[in-house]
Amino acid sequence: MEQASLGLTNSAREQTAKVLNSLLADEFVLLVKTWNCHWNIRGNAFHSQHVLLDEQYHALVEVVDDIAERVRALGGQPLGSMHAIHEHTRLKEMPFHKPLPKAQEMVSALVQDHETIVRELRLHHDSVDQRQHDVGTISLMEDLILKHEKMAWFLRAHLDDEEGQS
């Protein structure tokens, strides 16, 4: 890990970069999954879901970039291959073969992934804050919690529509 004079110990920077790389892997898998759902969604709510997924995958591209850049700012090396991402993710890919999953299955899987990421962020928040004292990463993590909670909420609203709830 490169030396950076940020007021953090080498160990703190390394531990935080490791946490962030796992998060990067999850975010990248969610990005690809969201893209795939965007391309393959169908049904009565096609247009609104297609537009929502378009907005979300664009937001996830920024999230992936922000996390990778934070790893670099800490002097670490962000994961840079599909193999490494696959090895470090906690999310499961969705099979997109015939027959394609139904829209409700796609949206539900994305909700679960956003919620998994929120739980992982909450799990690591305190250790990064208390052990590493890394205010920059804490700020990023808190922003990501809000983004993922909102994305999950928007997706859940589409599930409610399909289930006939208000």
N, C-alpha and C positions, 0 to 999 in steps of 0.2 A: 504494500500500500504506500502510495506517495506520501511524503511528509507534507503536512499542511499545518500552519500555525493558526488554529482556530479557537484555541482555548479548550480543546478537547484532547484527552490522552489518545495515544495511538490505539490502545485497546478499545476505548469508547468508539472511536471512528470505525474500527474494524467490525465491532459488534453491530453497530448501527448500519453499516454498509451491508452486512450479511442479512439483517432483518429487511432492509430495503430491497435487496436483490430477490428475496422470496416474494415480497410484495410485487416487485416488478414482474416476476414470472406469472403471478396470479392475474395481474392487470392485463398482461399481454394475452393470456389465454381468454380472458373475458372480452377483450377487444376483438379477437378473431371470432369468438363465438357470437358476439353481437353483430359483427359484419355478416357472418353466415346467416344469422336469423334475418337480418335486413334483406339479404338477397333472396331468401327462400320463404319468407312469410307469405301467407295467403289466407283468404277467408273474407268474411263480411267487413272486418275492420282493417283490411289490408292497408288502405291509404294512411290512416292515422298511425298505425303501428309501424309502417314503413318509414314515415316521417320521423316518428319518435326514435326509432332505432338509428336512423341517420344522424340525428342530433347526438345520440348517446355515443355512437362509435367515434364521432369527431371529438367529443369531450374526452373519451378514453385515450385517443391518440395524444392529447395534451397531457393527460395524467401519466402515461407511460414515459413521455419525454421529461416531465418534471421529476419523476422518481429517478430515472437514469442520470439526469443532470445533478441531482442531489448526491447520488452515489459518487459521481466524479468530483463534486465539490468537497466531499469528505476524503478524497484521495483514493477512492476505490475504483474498481472496474465493474461497470454494469454488465449483466448477462447480455451476451450478444449473439446467441445462436438458438435455433429452435430446440436443439438437443438440450442445451443448458436450461432453457425455459421449461421444457417438459420435465426435466429432472427436479426442478425446484418448485413447481406449482403445487398447490393444494387443491386446485379445481380439476374437475373432470371434463373432458371434451364431450361434446354432444355429437352422436353419429348423424351425419347428414347423407344418408344413402336412401334409396327407395325402399319402402315408402318414407317420405320426409316426415319428420315430427309435425304434429298439428300445431297451429299458432299458439294455442293455450299451453302446450308442453314447452314450446320455445320460450315463451314469456315467463313461465313459471321457473324454468331452469335459470334464466338470467336473474330473476329476483333472488333465487337461492344463492347464486354466485355473489351478487352485490352484498347480500346479508353475511355471507361467509367472510368476505373482505372486511366488512365493518367489524365483525367479531375479532378477526385477526388484528386489525388496527387497534382496537380497544385493548386486546391482550398485550400488545407490545408497547402501547403508549406509556404506561407507568414505568416500565423498565428503562425505556429510552430517556424518559424525563428524570427519574430518580437516580439511576445508575450512571447514565452517560451525560446527563445535564445538557442535552442537545436541543436547544430551543428551536433552532431552524428546522430540524426534522420533526419535532413536536408540532410546530405550526403547519407543516406540510401534512402530517398525519391527521390533524384536526380538520383541515380543509377537505381532505379526502373522505373522512367520515361523513361530513355534511353532503358532499357530492354523491357518494354512494347511497346514503339514506334517501336523498331526493330522487335519484334514478330508480331505486327500488320502489319507491312510492308511486312514481309515474307508471312504472310497469304493472304494479299491483292494481292500479286503477283500470287497466285494460283487462285484467283478470276478472275484476268485479263486473265490468260490462258484459263479459261473456257468460258470467254466472247469473246475470240478471239481478244483481244487487245494486244498491245505490250508495 
